Amino acid sequence: MAKLHDMEALAELPIDDLVERVKARGGLPGHIAIIMDGNGRWAQKRYLPRVAGHRAGRHAVRRCLEICGRLGIDVLTLYTFSQENFNRPAAEVKSLWHFLQESLAAEREELDSKKVRLTASGALDQLPEPARLALEETIDALAHNTGLTLNLALAYGGRQEILHAAMRLHERLQSGELQAGQVTEGEFAKGLYSPELPDPDLVIRTSGEARLSNFLPWQTAYSEILITSVLWPDFSQRDLILAIADYQNRERRFGALPADSRNNGPKSQESLFDPARWKRLLKVRP
């Protein structure tokens, strides 16, 4: 209940005060990943073509970059174009790639001024050549920056990424670079699209859909997930800050017991396996 009251109090603060309060709480996520969902529904509600929703979503990206920069977040990954998106109408797909080129050109100077570094994860060879070249040029232009890393998941599919990593591992085994006994999760992960990036601490999905949609299945094994009904173009700075505050209220255990419960059990391992004790606990008669 205290945490709920805390969130209610935070929600009433002006943005600048909210940023400072959340920063002071500590325990910020190092890597935030966002499934930017709801552009089409946002446009349909306004009787606009779907592409209008994608264009409106660019403003939400700017808002998130601003807040991540102010809070000192290390990595922001945006689910920009999935493998499944290739199944959309050809005209929409074409417009999305053109919009990517346009956005990269329009935002490059602003990203550079904020010291944002750009990376991309996915089957980038599947991008149309103009979009791929624009992406590569922008990545190179921002490579010197040391601030927030903006990672675009493009032509991305989680299962495809795992398959890619498995094939890369097979090549290393076949070449003798790696021996079977040396295979670990860490060695496998070297074959992922962006192995240098840390796993996401927080995954946010807009529009209310409660699924990952083939997004970073390997990396999100222990990520905290927050679902919001807000459509992506409407996702505000306040929405992002409060999502981060919600994350700060959670206890990440990675499969372990909460710290305050570890000493509340039996005094010894021997008592854990005492048949008489378990008969009493389970009320089993001898």
N, C-alpha and C positions, 0 to 999 in steps of 0.2 A: 504493500500500500504506500509506503514511504517513497518508493521509486516512482509510482504513479503520480503522486503529488508533486514530486520533483519535476517530472516531465510536463505537468500542467503549468507549473511556475515558469519553466524554461520557455514554453510556447508563448507566454505573454510578453517576453522580453523583446525590445527592439533588436534588429539584426546585429548591429555592432556589439551590443552587450551580450547577445546570445553567442556570438563567435568567441568572445573573450571568456565567457563562463564555461563553454564546452572545452575550450583549449586548456583552461585552468584545471578542469576535472582530471586530465591525464588519461592514459589508456586509449589513445586515438588509434583507429585502424591504420596500418601502414599502407594497405592496398585495398581500394574499393573497386568493385566491379559492378557495372550497371547494365541490366537488360532493359534497353530503352524501348518500351512497348507502349502502343496506343496512338501512334501517329495517324494511322488510317481512321481509327474511330474518332479522334479529335477532328479530323477534316470532315468526316461524314456528318457529324453533329452540326456542322456549320454549312452543310451543303456545298462543300468544296472538294476538288479532286484530291486524291490521296497524297499526291506529291506536295500539296500545300501543307499537309501535316508534317512531312519530312523537313520542309523548309522551316516551319515553326519550331521544330525540335532543335534546330541549331541554336536557338536562344537559350534553351535549357542546358545545352552543352556549355555555352559560355558561362552561365550561372554556376554550374558545377565546378568548372575550372577556377573560377574566382574564389569560391569557398575552399576548395582543396588547397589552393595556393595560400590562402590566409591561415588555414589551420596547419599547414606544413605536412599534408598528406604526401606520401612518397610516390604512389602509383595510382592512376585512375584508368581502368580498362572499360571501354565502351563496346557493347555488342552491336557493331555497326551494320554488318551484312553477313547473314548466315549462309551455309550451304543450301539450306532449304529455300532461301530467298530467290535462288536461281529459278525456282518453279513458278514465280509470280509472272504476270503478263509481261511480255517482252518490252513493251513500251515503258512500263514502270521500272523494270530492271535497268533499262538504258538511261532513264532519267536519274536513277539513283547514282549510277557511275558518273554521269555528268555533274550531278550535284556534289559528289565527292571532290572532283577536280576543282569545281568552283569554290568550294569551302576551303580547300587546302590553299588555294591562291589568295583568297580573301582574308584568311585568318593567320597566315604565316608570320606577318610582321607583328601582330598582337601576341602570338605565342612566343615569338623570340623575345619580345620586350618583357614577358613574364618569366623568361628563362625556362620555358617548357621544352622538354625533349620528347620527340615523337618516335614511337615504334609501332609495329604492326604484327599481328599474329594471325596466321591462316594460310590457306593454299594460295599465296599471292600470285603464283603463275597463272591462276585462273582469271585474274583481273584483265579487263580490256587494256591493251597497250597504253593508250593515253592516260588512263587512270593510274596504271601501275607506274608509269614514268613520273607522273605528278607526285605520287606518293613517295617514290624513291628520292626525288629532288627535295621534297620538303623534309624528309627524314635526314638527309645529308645536311641541309641548311640549318637544322636545329640540333645537330649531333653534339655541338660544343656546349650546350646548355646543361646546367647542373641542378635545376629545380625539379618540379613535378615531372614524372614520366607519364605521358598520355599514350596509352596503348590501344590501338584500334583493332578490334577483332573483325577481320575482313575475309570474306569467302571462308568463314570459319565454321567448322563442325567438330564437336568434341570427340565423337567416335572416330572420325577421320584422323584427328590428331593422335589419338591413342594408337591407331593402326600405323600412322607415320612413325611414331616412336618405336613400335615393335619392329617395323621393317629396318629402321636405323640400327636397332640393337642386333638384329640378325646379321646385318652387314658387318658390324664390329666383331661379332663372334666368328663369322666366316673368315674375316681377314686376319684373325689372331690378335687383334688389338685388345680384345677382352676375352677372358676365359669364363666358362659357364659358372664356375664357383665364385666368380667376382660379380655376378649380376645382383644388383640391389635396386631398391626403389630409386635411389639417387642416380644410378647409372641409367636406368630406364628413362628417367625424367630428362636426361640430357638430349633425348631425341624429340622432345616436345617443341612446339613452334618457337616459344620464347623461354628457354630454360633459365635465362638469367633473371627473370622476374620472380619475386616471391609469390606464394599462393595468396589469393585474396583473403582478407580477414572478414570482410563484409560484402555480401552480394545483395543488391537492391533490384527488385523488379517492379516496374510501374505497371499501371492499368489493371491490377487486381488478379492477374493470372498467376496461379500458384504452381509453377513448374520451371525447370531450368532450361528447357528447350535446347538440349544438346550443347549447353554453354559450360565450358571448362569443367567437365565431369571429374577429371583427375585432380585438378587443382582445388576444387571446392569441397573435397571430402570432409573437411572440418570447418568450412566457412560458416559464419553466422549469416542467416538469410532474413531479409525483411521484404515483405510484400506490401505495396501501397496501391490503393485504388486510383490514385492520381494518374491521369494520362501524361505521357512523357512531355509534350509541349507545355503542359501546365506545371511541371515539376519545378518548384521554386528553390531559392537559396534556403529558405526556412525549412522546407521539406527535407533537404539534404542534411542540414545541421541537426534536425531532430532525429533523423535516422541514425546519425552518428552518436547522438546522445543515448538513443535506445541501445545501440551496440555497447556503449560504455557501461550500461546497467546490467549487461549479461556477464555470466561467469563462464569463461571458456575452459573446459576441462579435458578436451581431447580424449574422452573415454575414461578418465580417472574419476575418483570420487571428489566431491567438494572438499576443500582444505579443512573446513571446520567439522567434517564428519569422519575424518580418517582415524581419529583416536577414540571414536565412540563405540567401536565394536568390541569383540572379545579381547581379553588381555593378552592372549597368546594364540599362535597358530594352532597349537594342540587342541585348544577348546573349540576351534572351528570344526574339528572333525570328531568331536565327542558325541557318539550316538545317543547317549542319554539326554544331552542338551538338546539335540534336534528333535527328539521325541517329545520333550516338554514344549518346545516352541511350536511344533506342528500338531501337538495334542494327539500323537499317535500312541495307542496303547501297546505295551509289550506283548 
